[in-house]
Amino acid sequence: MFPGFGAGNMEKMMKKLGMKMDNIDAKEVVIKSESGDIKIKNPQVVKTTMKGQVVFQVSGDISEEEFSEDDIELIMEQSGVKDRKKVTSALKENNGDIVETIMKLKGEK
C-alpha cells in the first residue's frame, strides 16, 4: 500500500477507474497446451474486470505434466498396453505424436 492510503481509499479509486476484483474459490486450475498440462493446486485466483476486459491472476502449487492424462488413457486403451511408464516413455520417443505411439505400442505387443 501507499503511505496514508488505506484499503478503503484504494477500493474507491478502483471503482472510479471502473475496476472490480473478485476472489474465485477454486480447487485446481489446469492450463492445457500442446506440450502438456500445467496444474496449479491450492490456487489463489483473482478475477479483475476493467473496462470490459477480464484478467485472471493465479498463484499456487505448480506441477507440469508433459502429456495430458486424456492422451495417456487414449493410448493405453487403443494400444492395449496397461503399463503407464511404457506409454509415457513411448510418447517421449515419438515426440508426443499420439498416432505414432499407438502404432509403435501395437507392434510391440
PAZAPA-4460 file (N, C-alpha, C; in steps of 0.05 Angstrom, whole numbers, plus 32768, in hexadecimal, padded with zeros to 4 digits):
% residues 109
    n_x    n_y    n_z   ca_x   ca_y   ca_z    c_x    c_y    c_z   seq   type   mol
   8011   7FE8   8000   8000   8000   8000   8011   8019   8000     1      M     A
   8005   802F   7FF9   8012   8048   7FFA   800E   8055   8015     2      F     A
   8023   8063   8020   8020   8070   803A   8008   8083   803B     3      P     A
   7FF7   8080   8050   7FE0   8092   8052   7FC9   808B   803F     4      G     A
   7FCB   8075   8032   7FB7   806D   801E   7FAD   8051   8026     5      F     A
   7F96   8050   8035   7F8B   8038   8040   7F7C   8027   802B     6      G     A
   7F74   8010   8034   7F65   7FFD   8023   7F4B   8009   8019     7      A     A
   7F3E   8019   802A   7F25   8025   8022   7F29   8039   800B     8      G     A
   7F3E   8049   800D   7F44   805C   7FF8   7F4C   804E   7FDE     9      N     A
   7F5A   8038   7FE0   7F61   8028   7FC9   7F49   801D   7FBB    10      M     A
   7F35   8013   7FCA   7F1C   8009   7FBF   7F0D   801F   7FB0    11      E     A
   7F0C   8037   7FBC   7EFE   804D   7FB0   7F0B   8055   7F95    12      K     A
   7F26   8056   7F95   7F35   805D   7F7D   7F30   8048   7F67    13      M     A
   7F2F   802E   7F6F   7F2B   8019   7F5B   7F0F   801C   7F4F    14      M     A
   7EFB   8022   7F60   7EE0   8026   7F55   7EDF   803D   7F42    15      K     A
   7EED   8053   7F48   7EED   806A   7F36   7EF9   8062   7F1B    16      K     A
   7F0D   8050   7F1C   7F1A   8047   7F03   7F0B   8031   7EF5    17      L     A
   7EF4   8029   7F01   7EE4   8014   7EF5   7EF0   7FF8   7EF9    18      G     A
   7F00   7FF5   7F0E   7F0C   7FDB   7F13   7EFD   7FCC   7F29    19      M     A
   7EFB   7FB2   7F25   7EEE   7FA1   7F38   7EFF   7F88   7F3C    20      K     A
   7F05   7F81   7F55   7F15   7F6A   7F5B   7F05   7F56   7F6C    21      M     A
   7F06   7F3D   7F64   7EF8   7F28   7F72   7F0B   7F10   7F77    22      D     A
   7F0A   7F05   7F8F   7F18   7EEC   7F95   7F07   7ED5   7F8B    23      N     A
   7F13   7EC2   7F7D   7F05   7EAB   7F73   7F0D   7E93   7F85    24      I     A
   7EF9   7E85   7F8F   7EFF   7E6D   7FA0   7F03   7E56   7F8D    25      D     A
   7F1C   7E4E   7F88   7F23   7E39   7F76   7F33   7E23   7F84    26      A     A
   7F30   7E0A   7F7B   7F3E   7DF4   7F87   7F57   7DED   7F77    27      K     A
   7F55   7DF1   7F5D   7F6C   7DEC   7F4B   7F68   7DFB   7F31    28      E     A
   7F7E   7E04   7F26   7F7E   7E12   7F0C   7F8F   7E01   7EF9    29      V     A
   7F85   7DFB   7EE1   7F94   7DEC   7ECE   7F97   7DFD   7EB4    30      V     A
   7FAF   7E00   7EAB   7FB4   7E0E   7E92   7FBE   7DF8   7E7E    31      I     A
   7FAE   7DF5   7E69   7FB5   7DE0   7E55   7FC4   7DED   7E3E    32      K     A
   7FDA   7DE1   7E36   7FE9   7DEB   7E20   7FF2   7DD4   7E0E    33      S     A
   7FFD   7DDA   7DF7   8006   7DC5   7DE5   801C   7DB3   7DF1    34      E     A
   802C   7DBF   7E03   8042   7DAF   7E0E   803C   7DA2   7E28    35      S     A
   8023   7DA5   7E32   801B   7D98   7E4B   800A   7DAA   7E5C    36      G     A
   8003   7DA1   7E73   7FF2   7DAF   7E86   8002   7DBC   7E9C    37      D     A
   7FF9   7DD3   7EA5   8004   7DE0   7EBD   7FED   7DE0   7ED1    38      I     A
   7FF2   7DD2   7EE8   7FDE   7DD1   7EFD   7FE6   7DE2   7F14    39      K     A
   7FD3   7DF2   7F1E   7FD8   7E03   7F35   7FC5   7DFA   7F4B    40      I     A
   7FD1   7DEE   7F60   7FC0   7DE5   7F77   7FC1   7DFA   7F8C    41      K     A
   7FAC   7DFA   7F9D   7FA9   7E0E   7FB2   7FAC   7E2B   7FA7    42      N     A
   7F9D   7E30   7F91   7FA1   7E4A   7F84   7F94   7E61   7F93    43      P     A
   7FA0   7E78   7F90   7F94   7E92   7F98   7F8E   7EA0   7F7D    44      Q     A
   7F75   7EA3   7F77   7F6C   7EAF   7F5D   7F5E   7EC9   7F62    45      V     A
   7F67   7EDE   7F54   7F5A   7EF8   7F56   7F51   7EFF   7F3A    46      V     A
   7F38   7F06   7F37   7F2C   7F0E   7F1E   7F29   7F2D   7F1E    47      K     A
   7F36   7F3A   7F0C   7F35   7F57   7F0A   7F27   7F5F   7EF1    48      T     A
   7F13   7F70   7EF3   7F04   7F7A   7EDC   7F09   7F99   7EDB    49      T     A
   7F12   7FA2   7EC3   7F17   7FBE   7EBF   7F10   7FC6   7EA3    50      M     A
   7EFC   7FD7   7EA0   7EF3   7FE0   7E86   7EEC   7FC9   7E73    51      K     A
   7EDE   7FB5   7E7E   7ED5   7F9F   7E6D   7EEA   7F89   7E69    52      G     A
   7F02   7F8E   7E72   7F18   7F7B   7E6F   7F1A   7F6B   7E88    53      Q     A
   7F1C   7F50   7E86   7F1E   7F3F   7E9D   7F3A   7F32   7E9E    54      V     A
   7F47   7F34   7EB6   7F61   7F28   7EB9   7F60   7F17   7ED2    55      V     A
   7F6C   7EFF   7ED0   7F6E   7EED   7EE7   7F8B   7EEB   7EF0    56      F     A
   7F90   7EEE   7F09   7FAA   7EEC   7F15   7FAA   7ED3   7F26    57      Q     A
   7FBC   7EC0   7F21   7FBC   7EA6   7F2E   7FD7   7EA1   7F3B    58      V     A
   7FD7   7E98   7F54   7FEF   7E8F   7F61   7FE9   7E76   7F71    59      S     A
   7FFD   7E66   7F76   7FF9   7E4D   7F85   800F   7E3A   7F81    60      G     A
   800A   7E20   7F87   801E   7E0B   7F84   801D   7E00   7F68    61      D     A
   8033   7E04   7F59   8033   7DFE   7F3C   8040   7DE3   7F37    62      I     A
   8034   7DD3   7F25   8040   7DBA   7F1B   803B   7DB9   7EFD    63      S     A
   804F   7DB1   7EEF   804C   7DB0   7ED2   804C   7D92   7EC9    64      E     A
   803B   7D8C   7EB7   8039   7D71   7EAC   803F   7D73   7E8E    65      E     A
   8052   7D63   7E86   8059   7D64   7E6A   8042   7D5C   7E57    66      E     A
   8033   7D48   7E60   801D   7D3E   7E50   8004   7D3E   7E61    67      F     A
   7FED   7D44   7E54   7FD4   7D45   7E62   7FCB   7D29   7E6A    68      S     A
   7FBC   7D28   7E80   7FB1   7D0E   7E89   7F9F   7D02   7E74    69      E     A
   7F90   7D13   7E66   7F7E   7D09   7E51   7F8D   7CFB   7E3B    70      D     A
   7FA4   7D07   7E33   7FB5   7CFB   7E1E   7FC0   7CE0   7E27    71      D     A
   7FC9   7CDE   7E3F   7FD5   7CC5   7E49   7FBF   7CB0   7E4A    72      I     A
   7FA8   7CB7   7E55   7F92   7CA3   7E56   7F89   7C9A   7E3A    73      E     A
   7F88   7CAC   7E27   7F80   7CA5   7E0C   7F94   7C91   7E00    74      L     A
   7FAE   7C97   7E04   7FC3   7C85   7DF9   7FC1   7C6A   7E07    75      I     A
   7FBD   7C69   7E21   7FBB   7C50   7E2F   7FA3   7C40   7E24    76      M     A
   7F8D   7C4D   7E20   7F75   7C40   7E16   7F79   7C36   7DFA    77      E     A
   7F83   7C46   7DE8   7F86   7C3F   7DCC   7F9C   7C2B   7DC7    78      Q     A
   7FB1   7C2C   7DD7   7FC8   7C19   7DD2   7FC5   7C00   7DE2    79      S     A
   7FB4   7C00   7DF7   7FB2   7BE8   7E08   7FC8   7BE6   7E1C    80      G     A
   7FDA   7BFA   7E1D   7FF0   7BFA   7E31   7FE6   7C07   7E4A    81      V     A
   7FE9   7BF9   7E61   7FDF   7C03   7E7A   7FF5   7C0F   7E8C    82      K     A
   800E   7C0D   7E83   8025   7C18   7E92   8029   7C36   7E8C    83      D     A
   8021   7C47   7E9F   8022   7C64   7E9C   803F   7C6E   7E95    84      R     A
   8053   7C63   7EA2   806F   7C6B   7E9D   8077   7C64   7E81    85      K     A
   806F   7C4D   7E77   8075   7C45   7E5C   8068   7C58   7E48    86      K     A
   804F   7C60   7E4D   8040   7C73   7E3C   804E   7C8E   7E3B    87      V     A
   8054   7C99   7E53   8061   7CB4   7E54   807D   7CB3   7E47    88      T     A
   808B   7C9D   7E4B   80A5   7C9A   7E3E   80A3   7C9A   7E20    89      S     A
   808F   7C8B   7E16   808A   7C8A   7DF9   8082   7CA5   7DEE    90      A     A
   8072   7CB3   7DFD   8069   7CCE   7DF5   8081   7CE1   7DF2    91      L     A
   8094   7CDF   7E05   80AC   7CF0   7E04   80BC   7CE9   7DEB    92      K     A
   80BF   7CCF   7DE6   80CF   7CC5   7DCF   80C3   7CCF   7DB5    93      E     A
   80A8   7CD2   7DB4   809A   7CDB   7D9C   8093   7CF8   7D9D    94      N     A
   80A1   7D08   7DAD   809D   7D25   7DAF   8080   7D2D   7DB4    95      N     A
   8072   7D1D   7DC3   8056   7D24   7DCA   8042   7D1D   7DB5    96      G     A
   804A   7D10   7D9F   8038   7D08   7D8A   8027   7CF0   7D93    97      D     A
   800E   7CF5   7D97   7FFC   7CE0   7DA2   7FF8   7CC9   7D8F    98      I     A
   7FF4   7CCE   7D76   7FEF   7CB9   7D62   8008   7CA8   7D5F    99      V     A
   801F   7CB4   7D5C   8038   7CA5   7D5A   803D   7C94   7D73   100      E     A
   8036   7C9F   7D8A   803A   7C90   7DA3   8028   7C77   7DA4   101      T     A
   800F   7C7B   7D9C   7FFC   7C64   7D9C   8006   7C4F   7D89   102      I     A
   800E   7C57   7D71   8017   7C44   7D5D   8030   7C35   7D67   103      M     A
   8042   7C43   7D73   805B   7C37   7D7D   8054   7C22   7D93   104      K     A
   8043   7C2A   7DA6   803C   7C19   7DBC   802C   7C00   7DB3   105      L     A
   801B   7C04   7D9F   800C   7BED   7D94   801F   7BD9   7D87   106      K     A
   8033   7BE3   7D7A   8047   7BD2   7D6C   8058   7BC3   7D80   107      G     A
   805C   7BCE   7D98   806D   7BC1   7DAC   805E   7BAC   7DBD   108      E     A
   8044   7BAF   7DBE   8033   7B9D   7DCE   8037   7B81   7DC8   109      K     A
***
